[in-house]
Amino acid sequence: MPTDALALRTQALKASPTLAITAKAKKLRAEGHNVLSLAAGEPDFNTPEPICEAAVKAMTDGLTKYTPSAGLPSLREAVSEKLARENGIRVPPEGVVVTCGAKHAVFGSLMALIDPGDEVIVFAPYWMTYLDQIVLAGGFPVIVEAKPQDGFAPSVQAFEQAITPRTKAVILNFPCNPTGAAVTREWLGQAAAIAARHDLWVLSDEIYEKLVYDGYEPVSVASLSEETASRTITINGCSKTYAMTGWRIGYLAAPTRVAQAVSNLQDQVTSNATSIAQAAAVAALLLPAHIVESMRAEFEIRRDLMVGLVRDVPGMSCTLPQGAFYVLANVKQLLTPAIDDDCRLATWLLEKAQVATVPGSVFGAPGTLRLSFACSQEQIRDAMARIREALCNLPH
Ligand SMILES: Cc1ncc(COP(=O)(O)O)c(C=O)c1O
């Protein structure tokens, strides 16, 4: 094989540390160890029955052929109606593109908007995929840090100061992976005004919109005004809300010319998302609200449990997540000369306590661990008890 066989774009991609820790946890399990995981990025519930039934019906009805690249007309219509009904966003079905998961919707948007050298603002702590995808599109991620003392709501002044003549877009992700932070309507209004002043695109990843707590009411930035909608791509999908991570259905809603560009790109890359999963997604969007509510309510109980247990561990602290299913625990006080960063601590906890966590460095938050509460209350209790006990013997 020629030595320079790999393109620069893939050479720049690092193996995901999350996958590395998950692989190590799997290996330990295969060797017979009782490993508990707080690393999950997906709901532990089964996909609700009416959604599965719609998929079976699609198969038996012969909905097994190509669909338009941008998605089944019935699903684009259902998304358009959902956005009007629940989010106050007016986008015709032509402005909707169905994608292979929300991750693919972010990628399509960046590929449609970013030219080599363009800068994209991302708030830290961030979902690490944004950085790699920006680089793949030829852009530069510019990181603006959100602080725990502000509940991880980024400072709008810091956002505006980070803008340069090369800034093309900003990515918003509220509720946020990994902090669970959400922002107010006022914050979104200020961010939208900055985007307008500097003529930026706004990518709003709203994948955790339904998993919110303490009565928090999510606001879609595109609903604020027609002007904001004209520069916003709203990204969402079925993965987290309907426990459908494996089905790979996401979508974006954008001004029609952007949606058309993403659709043209999909024509040449993936074509359509799976036809059967698309039919299931129509059923998901029409699912009786109480089914999603029962999952959300269980997540809220688990959040309270996890936050209480984290705050009970000497040297650990956390903010109260308003959404998603993660607690970002500050572990800076626990670090020692022997275990001096979050990656070493996560590896040590996996080996000694047999609990998998994700080091916060992955999310641009060194000195933290991301603890997922997408697992049973019993598992949360057992895993946190193991962590607490193991930490008594942390080497110095
Ligand atoms: C913030 C955020 N956006 C998007 C996704 C990806 O969703 P999907 O599985 O639909 O691609 C994730 C998954 O972890 C996420 O955390």
The ligand as an SDF file (V2000), in Angstrom:
LIG
                    3D

 16 16  0  0  0  0  0  0  0  0999 V2000
  -26.4320   16.6790   20.5500 C   0  0  0  0  0  0  0  0  0  0  0  0
  -26.6690   15.4950   19.6850 C   0  0  0  0  0  0  0  0  0  0  0  0
  -27.0590   15.6880   18.4160 N   0  0  0  0  0  0  0  0  0  0  0  0
  -27.2660   14.6490   17.5930 C   0  0  0  0  0  0  0  0  0  0  0  0
  -27.0690   13.3420   18.0250 C   0  0  0  0  0  0  0  0  0  0  0  0
  -27.2160   12.2150   17.0470 C   0  0  0  0  0  0  0  0  0  0  0  0
  -28.4740   11.7280   16.9080 O   0  0  0  0  0  0  0  0  0  0  0  0
  -28.7530   10.5720   15.8710 P   0  0  0  0  0  0  0  0  0  0  0  0
  -28.5660    9.2780   16.6050 O   0  0  0  0  0  0  0  0  0  0  0  0
  -30.1740   10.7940   15.4590 O   0  0  0  0  0  0  0  0  0  0  0  0
  -27.8130   10.7060   14.7390 O   0  0  0  0  0  0  0  0  0  0  0  0
  -26.6350   13.1040   19.3280 C   0  0  0  0  0  0  0  0  0  0  0  0
  -26.3820   11.7270   19.7830 C   0  0  0  0  0  0  0  0  0  0  0  0
  -25.7140   11.4630   20.7510 O   0  0  0  0  0  0  0  0  0  0  0  0
  -26.4470   14.2060   20.1820 C   0  0  0  0  0  0  0  0  0  0  0  0
  -26.0550   14.0320   21.4490 O   0  0  0  0  0  0  0  0  0  0  0  0
  1  2  1  0
  2  3  1  0
  2 15  2  0
  3  4  2  0
  4  5  1  0
  5  6  1  0
  5 12  2  0
  6  7  1  0
  7  8  1  0
  8  9  2  0
  8 10  1  0
  8 11  1  0
 12 13  1  0
 12 15  1  0
 13 14  2  0
 15 16  1  0
M  END
$$$$
